[in-house]
């Protein structure tokens, strides 16, 4: 999945995996299930790492599923409060949480920003199931409604896959039906298997068509006044920033696992490594990883027309030249379309 924006001004961000990749769901497209990090942080480790992280970075409690243990979440929140910084603390959850956890989040809503993963209405959410293959839409929808009843704004991440790619407007209208959803990010599922694209994945040009339909609705109904929709708005911001040089965001998104293991952007699938100093985590990552990035955009004469692609996707499509070309076409056409939208909107 293309998990970050192409905006070089995105803040440095830590994905704080207090439970490693442990999760109470078994979503079909989840890449985390392939990773072996099933341990949880002890209270001391959570506090020590949180206190040592650079002050100028946002922190997301992430997983797997970060909300499996109230005590661990309490420790993470407490450690963040002790930092006393102006950075943001967010939680990205699958929304299948109990009443005790909901109340805990509610009590700490003064500092928490809540993100929930859901792919749209019930018929579009069928790839998100538990370990007994039971659908989880109802429970997640109830969690969103719970926060709405308490006037808590949230953001959502929707994975665009074979179950929802043919109805972008139905997906968007589901999110608009919840008045407390103020941001939605649509991430394309470009998963591969031995035969090529997985049967639940989509092609790059399918995602382009999906995104263009969202933009048309976004303009016609002026939904930009109600909810932020990405990648639409992040692409607009990238165009308006007038960035003309290829830029890699991978080292700005670092996942910290239990037992001192860390890695840059999860989507890359690189091996974890240990830091000698948590306080230098971003500098250390850049010095260790930037020179091994295979980023064809650096030498591509069409960069100005597409704004650059995602390193993880180039790596995933390695050896599949037709998919690489299609992905590059998607990026070029999307950027051209976004420029035309900006021009029309004045």
C-alpha atoms as one frame of an Amber mdcrd trajectory, in Angstrom:
protein
   0.000   0.000   0.000   1.049   3.576  -0.622   0.931   4.638   2.993   2.285
   8.182   3.078   1.724  11.298   1.066   4.167  12.748  -1.453   4.414  15.976
   0.515   7.963  16.608   1.689   6.579  18.731   4.525   5.035  15.760   6.332
   6.305  15.717   9.935   8.762  13.142  11.226   6.569  10.370  12.611   7.097
   7.405  14.932   4.815   4.383  14.595   4.995   3.142  18.184   4.167  -0.573
  18.131   3.534  -1.343  21.781   2.170  -4.801  20.887   4.462  -5.496  17.959
   2.280  -6.921  15.196  -0.187  -8.751  17.462  -3.780  -8.183  16.399  -7.308
  -9.386  17.122  -8.199  -9.348  13.405  -7.046 -11.401  10.438  -7.624  -9.048
   7.521  -6.822 -10.748   4.256  -4.556  -8.043   2.854  -2.610  -7.348   6.067
   1.166  -7.436   5.600   1.790  -7.300   9.347   0.778 -10.962   9.771   3.899
 -11.950   7.833   6.174 -10.308  10.409   7.462 -12.155  13.444   7.234  -9.356
  16.001   4.500 -10.733  18.274   5.843  -9.452  21.607   4.591  -6.493  23.613
   6.558  -3.725  25.288   6.838  -3.870  29.047   5.879  -0.715  30.943   9.520
   0.264  31.554  10.505  -0.109  27.905   7.492   1.885  26.756   8.313   4.722
  29.132  12.053   4.710  28.382  11.617   4.805  24.591   8.848   7.400  24.668
  10.874   9.734  26.882  13.999   9.402  24.709  12.377  10.047  21.317  13.118
  13.375  19.626  10.742  16.084  20.799  10.009  17.271  17.258   8.148  14.212
  16.028   4.577  12.994  16.001   3.816   9.617  17.586   1.203   7.106  16.469
   0.307   4.113  18.633   0.222   1.509  15.887   0.210  -2.198  15.218  -0.925
  -4.825  14.602  -3.550  -3.543  16.990  -2.245  -1.166  19.691  -5.413  -1.290
  21.829  -5.206  -4.838  23.164  -4.197  -3.980  26.736  -5.548  -1.036  28.739
  -2.526  -1.005  31.059  -0.091  -0.729  28.141  -2.101   2.070  26.536  -2.287
   3.908  29.875   1.489   3.670  30.192   2.035   5.007  26.685  -0.325   7.930
  27.218   1.231   8.733  30.595   4.729   8.647  29.118   3.629  10.962  26.308
   2.133  13.441  28.768   5.428  13.513  30.654   7.226  14.528  27.441   5.492
  17.902  27.623   5.981  18.598  23.919   3.688  20.147  21.325   3.906  17.070
  19.106   0.824  14.961  18.353  -0.139  11.612  19.853  -2.432   9.509  17.660
  -3.854   6.008  17.783  -4.518   3.937  14.670  -6.939   1.170  15.634  -9.073
  -1.383  13.822 -11.995  -0.249  15.987 -12.748  -3.691  17.464 -12.311  -2.582
  21.069 -14.242  -3.096  24.289 -16.109  -0.599  26.479 -13.208  -0.188  28.907
 -10.857   0.838  26.120 -13.390   3.237  24.637 -13.758   4.934  28.006  -9.974
   5.175  28.368  -9.685   6.914  25.011 -12.551   9.206  25.896 -10.864  10.253
  29.148  -7.701  11.145  27.258  -9.347  12.808  24.270  -7.707  16.109  25.209
  -4.416  14.876  23.729  -5.376  11.916  21.535  -6.164  11.928  17.849  -8.026
   8.771  16.875  -7.754   6.962  13.555  -9.896   3.949  12.621  -9.293   1.523
   9.766 -12.418   0.594   7.820 -12.920   0.091   4.085 -16.445   1.456   3.709
 -19.974   0.125   4.320 -20.667  -3.480   5.229 -20.590  -4.945   1.709 -17.230
  -3.277   1.006 -15.567  -4.318   4.253 -15.558  -8.094   3.739 -11.772  -8.495
   3.674 -11.616  -7.264   7.278 -12.495 -10.258   9.479 -11.480 -11.862  12.775
  -9.628 -15.167  13.214 -12.913 -17.064  12.916 -13.622 -15.346   9.586 -16.438
 -13.338  11.163 -17.092  -9.896   9.643 -16.265  -6.992  11.954 -18.044  -4.101
  10.229 -20.814  -3.771  12.811 -18.408  -3.500  15.750 -16.219  -0.949  13.996
 -19.220   1.104  12.903 -20.473   1.093  16.503 -17.087   2.372  17.676 -17.254
   5.263  15.209 -20.775   6.051  16.422 -19.630   5.920  20.060 -17.090   8.658
  19.425 -19.667  10.633  17.469 -22.045  10.524  20.445 -19.282  12.076  22.552
 -18.376  14.690  19.926 -14.954  13.155  19.284 -13.637  13.768  15.779 -11.764
  10.939  14.083  -9.967  10.147  10.850 -10.269   6.928   8.860  -8.011   4.879
   6.614  -9.687   2.898   3.841  -7.797   0.306   1.824  -8.967   0.258  -1.792
  -9.127  -3.380  -2.864 -11.216  -5.728  -5.016 -14.168  -5.468  -2.622 -14.691
  -1.706  -2.886 -12.819  -0.424  -5.952 -15.945  -0.359  -8.147 -17.944   1.963
  -5.872 -15.849   4.939  -4.683 -18.904   7.144  -4.213 -20.621   4.542  -2.027
 -17.457   4.346   0.072 -17.184   8.109   0.409 -20.856   8.556   1.213 -20.517
   6.033   4.022 -17.792   8.175   5.600 -19.819  11.340   5.063 -22.738   9.716
   6.910 -20.671   9.864  10.114 -20.454  13.551  10.961 -17.456  13.080  13.267
 -15.217  11.716  10.482 -13.107  14.689   9.434 -10.394  12.999   7.393 -10.251
   9.914   5.162  -7.158   8.507   3.517  -7.650   6.037   0.666  -4.688   3.655
   0.293  -4.447   1.403  -2.774  -3.811  -2.302  -2.208  -1.070  -3.336  -4.640
  -0.208  -6.629  -2.915   1.686  -9.258  -4.877   1.873 -13.042  -4.751   3.847
 -15.582  -6.793   1.544 -15.102  -9.788   1.553 -11.313  -9.797  -1.058  -9.035
  -8.242  -3.017 -10.819  -5.498  -6.633 -11.615  -6.325  -7.867  -9.069  -3.772
  -5.503  -6.328  -5.009  -6.131  -3.639  -7.625  -4.116  -2.257 -10.513  -2.591
   1.251 -10.450  -4.865   2.547 -13.224  -7.901   1.214 -11.341  -6.860   3.388
  -8.427  -6.456   6.352 -10.770 -10.019   5.914 -12.028 -11.221   5.512  -8.433
  -9.431   8.686  -7.331 -10.720  10.775 -10.248 -14.297   9.804  -9.377 -13.642
  10.892  -5.792 -12.258  14.234  -6.974 -15.293  14.837  -9.189 -17.636  14.200
  -6.268 -15.356  16.225  -3.957 -15.692  19.272  -6.212 -19.330  18.884  -7.257
 -20.598  18.450  -3.687 -17.959  20.667  -2.062 -17.103  17.940   0.419 -13.745
  19.648   1.010 -15.738  21.852   3.381 -16.689  18.800   5.438 -13.885  16.251
   5.313 -10.260  16.127   4.205  -9.757  13.440   1.564  -6.329  12.043   0.771
  -4.478  11.431  -1.432  -6.430  14.219  -3.158  -5.556  17.055  -0.808  -2.018
  15.893  -0.075  -1.406  15.793  -3.840  -2.778  19.315  -4.196  -0.457  20.484
  -1.401   2.489  18.778  -3.102   1.730  20.588  -6.378   1.314  23.946  -4.654
   4.621  23.490  -2.813   6.270  23.540  -6.271   8.752  20.837  -5.349  10.929
  20.162  -8.383  13.431  17.638  -7.003  12.778  13.946  -6.239  12.346  13.457
  -2.519  12.126  10.279  -0.428   9.898  10.285   2.658  10.731   6.744   3.825
  13.043   7.779   6.658  10.462  10.204   8.047   8.215   7.288   9.081   9.927
   4.968  11.558   8.360   1.970  13.298   9.596   1.155  16.787   8.991  -2.426
  17.899   9.494  -4.132  21.287  13.047  -5.037  22.341  14.649  -2.060  20.645
  13.953  -3.153  17.091  13.111  -0.456  14.583  12.764   0.030  10.865  11.815
   2.734   8.405   8.456   2.737   6.574   6.653  -0.569   7.258   5.643  -0.954
   3.627   9.273  -1.432   2.561   9.564  -4.756   4.372  13.203  -4.124   5.323
  14.888  -5.978   8.171  14.807  -4.283  11.568  17.919  -2.788  13.105  18.834
  -1.445  16.534  19.629   2.166  17.317  22.501   3.168  19.539  20.584   6.281
  20.527  16.801   6.619  20.305  17.157  10.379  20.434  18.962  10.259  17.044
  16.500   7.862  15.461  15.734   9.873  12.298  19.333  10.926  11.640  20.488
   7.345  12.169  17.837   5.975   9.815  18.733   8.381   7.044  22.451   7.579
   7.267  21.774   3.821   7.154  19.046   3.621   4.544  19.115   6.448   2.040
  22.019   4.957   0.115  20.255   1.618  -0.460  17.000   3.058  -1.786  16.298
   2.036  -5.360  14.362   5.118  -6.409  14.133   5.374 -10.217  12.468   8.774
  -9.894  15.887  10.289  -9.137  16.912   9.915 -12.771  13.520  10.106 -14.438
  12.915  13.016 -16.797   9.170  12.803 -16.126   9.463  13.640 -12.431   7.850
  17.058 -12.883   4.797  15.372 -14.416   4.256  12.851 -11.616   5.950  14.110
  -8.462   7.659  10.792  -7.792   6.348   7.419  -6.697   6.583   5.227  -3.622
   9.831   3.319  -3.015   7.939   0.417  -1.430   5.768  -0.028  -4.516   8.751
   0.038  -6.877  10.299  -2.632  -4.681   7.084  -4.660  -4.640   6.725  -4.490
  -8.422  10.381  -5.376  -9.005  10.741  -7.560 -12.092   7.190  -6.746 -13.235
   7.919  -4.057 -15.791   4.315  -3.785 -16.973   3.185  -2.964 -13.436   6.019
  -0.491 -12.907   5.073   1.274 -16.129   1.404   1.291 -15.174   2.248   2.693
 -11.749   4.329   5.457 -13.332   1.468   6.230 -15.735  -0.924   6.421 -12.789
   1.366   8.877 -11.000   1.798  11.061 -14.123  -1.885  11.137 -14.967  -2.879
  11.821 -11.371  -0.508  14.774 -11.102  -1.712  16.168 -14.442  -5.306  15.787
 -13.301  -4.618  17.479  -9.965  -2.977  20.399 -11.800  -6.051  20.765 -13.986
  -8.288  20.755 -10.897  -6.207  23.492  -9.274  -6.398  25.546 -12.452 -10.177
  25.168 -12.697 -10.694  26.069  -9.033  -8.561  29.177  -9.440
